[in-house]
Amino acid sequence: MEDRVLVSVKNLKKYFSRGKALVHAVEDVSFDIKRGETLGLVGESGCGKSTIARLIIRLINPDGGKIIFDGVDITNLSEKALKPFRRRMQIVFQDPASSLNPQMTVGTIIREQFAIHNIGTKQEQEKWVEELLERVGLDPSLKDAYPHEFSGGQQQRICIARAIALKSEFIVCDEPLSALDVSVQAQIIKLLEELQKELGLTYLFISHDLAVVKHLSDSIAVMYLGKLVEYAKKEDLFDNPLHPYTITLLSSVPSIKGKEEELELKGEPPNPINPPKGCPFNPRCPNKIDICEREIPTLDEVSDGHFVACHIASGRR
Amino acid sequence: MEPLLNIEDLRVYFYRPEGVLRAVDGLSYKLYKGEVLGIVGESGSGKSVSVLSILRLLPANGRIVSGSIIFDGKNILELSKEELRDLRGKEIGIVFQDPMSSLNPVITVGQQVMEPLLWHNLCSKNEAYERAKEMLGLVGIPLPEERMKEYPFQFSGGMRQRVMIALALICRPKLLIADEPTTSLDVTIQAQIIRLLKSMKKEFGMSVILITHNLALTTNFCDRLIIMYAGNMMETGKTKDILSNPAHPYTKSLLDAVPDIEVEKELVPIPGSIPSLIDPPSGCRFHPRCSYTMDICREEVPPLFNIDTDHYSACWLHRRA
């Protein structure tokens, strides 16, 4: 099984200083992503999910822990040593308009990938650009157009074309649908699904939209205040959520079926500068007991591949 | 029964350098006392513009070119500036999407919630203070008396939206308009705000218009829905009828295209993208993206066809031969 893991993070930590205070953005997060699968990372704003996106492809450097890519520890590799790995990992951001250079044509933006890594002749690059545009559902003759001439959905297609240009294996999708209209979101979901099947891609899919995450993911990791609180295969997480935060989170998502009984999560996430003692969720938790205020629960495996960080839920096994 | 709000053939155009943008093009609906109406649509569908017209809050380049808006017996389009001010905040309250930019950053929250009462001369300053305190407690702000002294930046997003709701309801309006009130909030906070709106509706009995792009959000709250697309009403009916038995191809495709946490399904994307309203498609505005397009769809704007009791759909498919 181990060899199927493409990306793995172990005890990842990241702090940001804000004046004299320290923001605990990511605190001791560990998970694996298997080759060809999608890990959905969910949580509310400020929980640290986008920081993980940036850490995992080394756009920013961690303050602790390890990032293992295809068996190699890339945590402390120099820029030069990292370059061959950069080819293999890509990211698609939330707002396509601001991740495409407005002064470059779409063709140039995609071709840049080949130029940076010195791949192919000019003619070959030109041909690949056309093939890529066609693959993501755009007219290849539009390669000389500028990003502003495209709609939001088309711009996101261009970002995806750029991300698959170097035949990368691993793509981080950081809220790739949030800036798009609902009728266009499904087009991008479909495209991501097709590309995964065709190219064997591995995704880290970050989103606040649980319905989309449920649709796309094989496994799901739930974050709260910089920590992983639950991590399981999709079916296990949705059919048998164990952490009280996961349970209320799932119950908060509206459905066209209506909800029989909504659980209300009282209060709001605490400040990551001054996280509560013990379990980060304890001030809002309906099941809190003494130990929750004193000890931070560890992420324990309670059944095959189902991990939860809760004093009560993990004792239930 | 006399409706509280009666909108007929409303047309709102924006005059842009590139041309005339027809944001709302012939919208008619009624809202009854105590009713909760959901207006659902994507960006550019005209859902926000249609309610901003009710308050006559359109930007300078926007104009109501035809139609009528009767609210509680008054023709809003004929009111003077003074009469409009009497209406806004007192008879109609509104909650916008982004509470941070709707609250004044340099005035305390307490003063802002008291302001509508004082502005409309509804009570003394002392009484306004008491009523603001009570209302902030009612919308779920802990320690209201202390928090009244604070400024908006000292509140979280969800708490700010609660302040906005207190502000909109402080004069006990007959109509509350909530324009994407939860779009900038996290999902657990969204659930709190919708729950709050529901309990406020129960407490005060006002009519509510909820504007949203999220069809699922309407299920447990709205009595009736209007589905809008590109400035036109596509379908209207009771919420449960539309969700269980959608008639218009746009509503159907929307339900097929949006993932739902309780429904396992193959997603069917809607091809293409939302059209420009400066040069909208001829006939039915959805026809270029519709899988049932017939010749007549390109030529003539479909009227609303009756599907069932209180259920109407603007699609030529329903025309009986």
HADDOCK unambig.tbl for C-alpha pairs under 7 A between the chains (distance, minus, plus):
assign (segid A and resid 44 and name CA) (segid B and resid 186 and name CA) 5.82 0.50 0.50
assign (segid A and resid 45 and name CA) (segid B and resid 186 and name CA) 6.77 0.50 0.50
assign (segid A and resid 181 and name CA) (segid B and resid 42 and name CA) 6.26 0.50 0.50
assign (segid A and resid 181 and name CA) (segid B and resid 43 and name CA) 6.82 0.50 0.50
assign (segid A and resid 182 and name CA) (segid B and resid 42 and name CA) 6.83 0.50 0.50
assign (segid A and resid 182 and name CA) (segid B and resid 258 and name CA) 6.77 0.50 0.50
assign (segid A and resid 183 and name CA) (segid B and resid 254 and name CA) 6.38 0.50 0.50
assign (segid A and resid 183 and name CA) (segid B and resid 257 and name CA) 6.46 0.50 0.50
assign (segid A and resid 183 and name CA) (segid B and resid 269 and name CA) 6.89 0.50 0.50
assign (segid A and resid 183 and name CA) (segid B and resid 270 and name CA) 5.82 0.50 0.50
assign (segid A and resid 184 and name CA) (segid B and resid 270 and name CA) 6.81 0.50 0.50
assign (segid A and resid 184 and name CA) (segid B and resid 273 and name CA) 6.67 0.50 0.50
assign (segid A and resid 186 and name CA) (segid B and resid 257 and name CA) 5.46 0.50 0.50
assign (segid A and resid 186 and name CA) (segid B and resid 258 and name CA) 6.53 0.50 0.50
assign (segid A and resid 186 and name CA) (segid B and resid 267 and name CA) 6.60 0.50 0.50
assign (segid A and resid 186 and name CA) (segid B and resid 268 and name CA) 6.97 0.50 0.50
assign (segid A and resid 186 and name CA) (segid B and resid 269 and name CA) 4.79 0.50 0.50
assign (segid A and resid 187 and name CA) (segid B and resid 269 and name CA) 5.04 0.50 0.50
assign (segid A and resid 210 and name CA) (segid B and resid 261 and name CA) 6.87 0.50 0.50
assign (segid A and resid 211 and name CA) (segid B and resid 259 and name CA) 5.50 0.50 0.50
assign (segid A and resid 211 and name CA) (segid B and resid 260 and name CA) 5.06 0.50 0.50
assign (segid A and resid 211 and name CA) (segid B and resid 261 and name CA) 4.38 0.50 0.50
assign (segid A and resid 212 and name CA) (segid B and resid 259 and name CA) 5.76 0.50 0.50
assign (segid A and resid 214 and name CA) (segid B and resid 261 and name CA) 6.85 0.50 0.50
assign (segid A and resid 215 and name CA) (segid B and resid 259 and name CA) 6.74 0.50 0.50
assign (segid A and resid 249 and name CA) (segid B and resid 188 and name CA) 6.07 0.50 0.50
assign (segid A and resid 252 and name CA) (segid B and resid 187 and name CA) 6.18 0.50 0.50
assign (segid A and resid 252 and name CA) (segid B and resid 188 and name CA) 5.36 0.50 0.50
assign (segid A and resid 252 and name CA) (segid B and resid 191 and name CA) 5.52 0.50 0.50
assign (segid A and resid 253 and name CA) (segid B and resid 187 and name CA) 6.36 0.50 0.50
assign (segid A and resid 254 and name CA) (segid B and resid 216 and name CA) 5.33 0.50 0.50
assign (segid A and resid 254 and name CA) (segid B and resid 217 and name CA) 5.48 0.50 0.50
assign (segid A and resid 255 and name CA) (segid B and resid 216 and name CA) 4.68 0.50 0.50
assign (segid A and resid 255 and name CA) (segid B and resid 260 and name CA) 5.98 0.50 0.50
assign (segid A and resid 255 and name CA) (segid B and resid 261 and name CA) 6.29 0.50 0.50
assign (segid A and resid 255 and name CA) (segid B and resid 262 and name CA) 6.31 0.50 0.50
assign (segid A and resid 256 and name CA) (segid B and resid 215 and name CA) 6.87 0.50 0.50
assign (segid A and resid 256 and name CA) (segid B and resid 216 and name CA) 4.34 0.50 0.50
assign (segid A and resid 256 and name CA) (segid B and resid 219 and name CA) 5.91 0.50 0.50
assign (segid A and resid 256 and name CA) (segid B and resid 243 and name CA) 6.88 0.50 0.50
assign (segid A and resid 257 and name CA) (segid B and resid 262 and name CA) 6.94 0.50 0.50
assign (segid A and resid 258 and name CA) (segid B and resid 219 and name CA) 5.45 0.50 0.50
assign (segid A and resid 258 and name CA) (segid B and resid 220 and name CA) 5.97 0.50 0.50
assign (segid A and resid 264 and name CA) (segid B and resid 192 and name CA) 6.82 0.50 0.50
assign (segid A and resid 265 and name CA) (segid B and resid 188 and name CA) 6.42 0.50 0.50
